[in-house]
Amino acid sequence: MPDAATALHELLRRLCQHTLGVGENFFRPAGQRAPAGPASAPFATINVISNELASFNLRRWSPDDPAVAAVTPPVGEHETPPDLLEVLEGLDQVVASVQFYRDGAVDGVGRPVWGDAAHARAASLVRRLEMTFSVERANLYGLAYSSASAVRNLSSVVDGSSERRAQVDLTFYVANAEVVAMSMFRTLSIAIQVQQPDGHINEVSA
């Protein structure tokens, strides 16, 4: 089972892929070592650059409460069930940086040519994320799109060749929950020993 960070990246990748209507491998995790394809093939990367708790609600529940039954860790055969569950329900603010590379256009001999398709795709993604079909898919994934930064055109010429690149930062809200089982004292026994002047010891239990 993937960890929470990997799962979040995958949901964001799928949402952006669906929103732009591109192929399965167009959006890729940032920093991967896999080949990026032919020099003219456009692609994009997604990287979560910040994840902070925007708001939270801390509650304590009985393990028998139906509201937390679905997230209660199973109790083993020889384990004592918890007396109390502490549940932190949080809303995380997640910022994902999306980088678009290449235009997909080449000249007569197959060399990449200058263009602004990377910038246009980034701008299109921002607009489409506001549309109903994208909002519905985001809700299905448990994501709530909030806002976007300005689209930045980072195209340049590197070693005599054009490098087309654009960047936009997308802000989402994601619901999350942390559950901790707590054991409480039901009965606490106290024993006190008192030594009398004659050396006799009396024991008092409560």
C-alpha positions as CSV (number, residue, x, y, z in Angstrom):
1,M,0.0,0.0,0.0
2,P,1.5,3.4,-1.0
3,D,2.2,6.0,1.7
4,A,0.0,9.0,2.1
5,A,2.4,11.3,0.2
6,T,2.7,8.9,-2.8
7,A,-1.1,8.5,-2.9
8,L,-1.7,12.3,-2.9
9,H,0.8,12.7,-5.8
10,E,-1.1,10.0,-7.7
11,L,-4.5,11.6,-7.2
12,L,-3.1,15.0,-8.3
13,R,-1.6,13.5,-11.4
14,R,-4.8,11.7,-12.3
15,L,-6.8,14.9,-11.8
16,C,-4.5,17.0,-14.0
17,Q,-4.5,14.3,-16.6
18,H,-8.3,14.1,-16.7
19,T,-8.6,17.9,-16.7
20,L,-6.4,18.4,-19.7
21,G,-7.5,15.3,-21.5
22,V,-3.9,14.0,-22.1
23,G,-2.4,10.6,-22.2
24,E,-1.5,8.3,-19.2
25,N,2.2,9.2,-19.2
26,F,2.0,13.0,-19.8
27,F,2.0,13.9,-16.1
28,R,4.9,12.4,-14.3
29,P,6.3,12.5,-10.7
30,A,9.0,15.2,-10.4
31,G,12.6,14.0,-10.1
32,Q,12.0,10.6,-11.7
33,R,14.9,9.0,-13.5
34,A,12.9,7.4,-16.3
35,P,13.6,8.6,-19.8
36,A,11.5,11.7,-20.9
37,G,11.0,10.4,-24.4
38,P,11.9,12.0,-27.7
39,A,13.3,15.5,-27.6
40,S,10.1,16.9,-29.1
41,A,7.7,15.0,-26.9
42,P,5.9,17.3,-24.4
43,F,5.4,16.3,-20.8
44,A,4.7,17.7,-17.3
45,T,5.7,17.0,-13.8
46,I,3.9,17.4,-10.5
47,N,5.5,18.0,-7.1
48,V,3.9,18.8,-3.8
49,I,6.0,21.7,-2.4
50,S,4.1,22.4,0.8
51,N,1.5,20.7,3.0
52,E,0.3,22.4,6.1
53,L,-2.6,22.0,8.5
54,A,-5.0,24.8,7.7
55,S,-7.6,24.0,10.4
56,F,-8.4,21.1,12.7
57,N,-11.0,19.8,15.2
58,L,-9.8,17.6,18.1
59,R,-12.4,15.2,19.6
60,R,-12.5,12.2,21.9
61,W,-14.8,9.4,21.1
62,S,-15.8,6.0,22.6
63,P,-14.6,3.2,20.4
64,D,-18.2,2.0,20.1
65,D,-19.3,5.2,18.4
66,P,-20.3,4.5,14.8
67,A,-18.7,7.8,13.7
68,V,-15.2,6.3,14.3
69,A,-15.9,2.6,13.8
70,A,-14.6,2.8,10.2
71,V,-11.2,4.2,11.2
72,T,-10.7,2.3,14.5
73,P,-7.6,0.0,14.4
74,P,-8.6,-3.7,14.8
75,V,-8.1,-5.2,18.2
76,G,-6.1,-8.4,18.3
77,E,-7.2,-11.6,20.1
78,H,-5.0,-10.9,23.1
79,E,-5.2,-7.1,23.1
80,T,-7.2,-4.9,25.4
81,P,-9.6,-2.7,23.5
82,P,-9.0,1.1,24.1
83,D,-11.2,3.0,26.4
84,L,-11.0,6.2,24.3
85,L,-10.2,7.3,20.8
86,E,-8.7,10.8,20.2
87,V,-9.5,11.9,16.7
88,L,-7.9,14.9,15.0
89,E,-9.9,15.9,11.9
90,G,-7.9,18.3,9.9
91,L,-8.0,20.2,6.6
92,D,-4.6,20.3,4.9
93,Q,-3.6,23.0,2.5
94,V,-1.6,21.4,-0.3
95,V,0.4,23.4,-2.9
96,A,1.5,21.4,-6.0
97,S,4.0,22.8,-8.4
98,V,3.2,21.8,-12.0
99,Q,6.0,22.1,-14.6
100,F,5.3,21.9,-18.4
101,Y,8.1,21.0,-20.8
102,R,8.4,21.2,-24.6
103,D,6.0,22.1,-27.3
104,G,6.1,19.0,-29.4
105,A,6.9,21.0,-32.6
106,V,10.1,20.3,-34.7
107,D,11.6,21.8,-37.8
108,G,12.3,20.1,-41.1
109,V,15.3,18.1,-39.7
110,G,13.6,17.1,-36.5
111,R,15.0,19.7,-34.2
112,P,12.7,21.3,-31.5
113,V,11.5,24.8,-32.5
114,W,10.6,27.7,-30.3
115,G,6.9,28.0,-29.3
116,D,4.7,28.7,-26.3
117,A,2.6,25.5,-26.1
118,A,4.0,24.7,-22.7
119,H,2.7,28.1,-21.3
120,A,-0.6,27.6,-23.1
121,R,-1.1,24.1,-21.5
122,A,-0.4,25.5,-18.1
123,A,-2.9,28.3,-18.6
124,S,-5.5,25.9,-19.9
125,L,-5.1,23.7,-16.9
126,V,-5.8,26.6,-14.6
127,R,-9.0,27.5,-16.5
128,R,-10.3,23.9,-16.8
129,L,-9.9,23.2,-13.1
130,E,-12.8,25.6,-12.5
131,M,-15.1,23.7,-14.8
132,T,-17.7,21.3,-13.6
133,F,-16.2,18.1,-15.0
134,S,-13.0,18.8,-13.2
135,V,-14.6,19.8,-9.9
136,E,-16.6,16.6,-9.9
137,R,-13.5,14.5,-10.5
138,A,-11.6,16.4,-7.8
139,N,-14.5,15.7,-5.3
140,L,-14.3,12.0,-6.2
141,Y,-10.6,12.0,-5.3
142,G,-11.2,13.9,-2.0
143,L,-9.6,17.1,-3.3
144,A,-10.9,20.7,-3.3
145,Y,-9.3,23.0,-5.8
146,S,-8.8,26.5,-4.3
147,S,-6.6,28.7,-6.4
148,A,-3.6,29.0,-8.7
149,S,-0.6,31.3,-9.0
150,A,0.2,33.3,-12.1
151,V,1.4,31.0,-14.9
152,R,5.1,31.7,-15.4
153,N,6.8,31.3,-18.8
154,L,10.3,29.9,-18.1
155,S,11.3,29.2,-21.6
156,S,15.0,29.9,-22.5
157,V,17.8,29.0,-24.8
158,V,20.2,26.4,-23.3
159,D,23.4,25.5,-25.2
160,G,22.0,26.9,-28.4
161,S,18.8,24.9,-28.2
162,S,15.4,26.2,-27.1
163,E,14.0,24.8,-23.8
164,R,10.3,25.5,-23.5
165,R,9.0,25.4,-20.0
166,A,6.1,26.9,-18.0
167,Q,5.2,26.6,-14.3
168,V,2.1,27.1,-12.2
169,D,1.4,26.4,-8.5
170,L,-2.0,24.9,-7.6
171,T,-3.5,25.1,-4.2
172,F,-5.9,22.3,-3.0
173,Y,-7.5,21.4,0.3
174,V,-7.5,17.8,1.5
175,A,-9.5,16.4,4.4
176,N,-7.4,14.2,6.7
177,A,-7.8,12.4,10.1
178,E,-5.4,11.0,12.7
179,V,-6.7,8.5,15.2
180,V,-4.9,7.5,18.5
181,A,-6.2,4.9,20.9
182,M,-6.0,5.8,24.6
183,S,-6.3,3.5,27.6
184,M,-7.7,5.1,30.8
185,F,-7.7,3.9,34.4
186,R,-11.0,2.3,35.4
187,T,-9.9,1.4,39.0
188,L,-6.8,2.6,40.7
189,S,-5.7,0.7,43.9
190,I,-3.6,2.5,46.5
191,A,-1.9,0.8,49.4
192,I,-0.3,2.9,52.2
193,Q,1.9,1.5,55.0
194,V,2.2,3.4,58.3
195,Q,4.7,2.4,60.9
196,Q,3.6,3.1,64.5
197,P,6.0,4.2,67.3
198,D,6.0,0.7,68.7
199,G,7.3,-0.6,65.4
200,H,4.0,-2.1,64.3
201,I,3.1,-1.5,60.6
202,N,-0.4,-0.9,59.6
203,E,-1.5,-1.1,55.9
204,V,-4.4,0.9,54.5
205,S,-5.8,0.1,51.1
206,A,-8.2,2.1,49.0
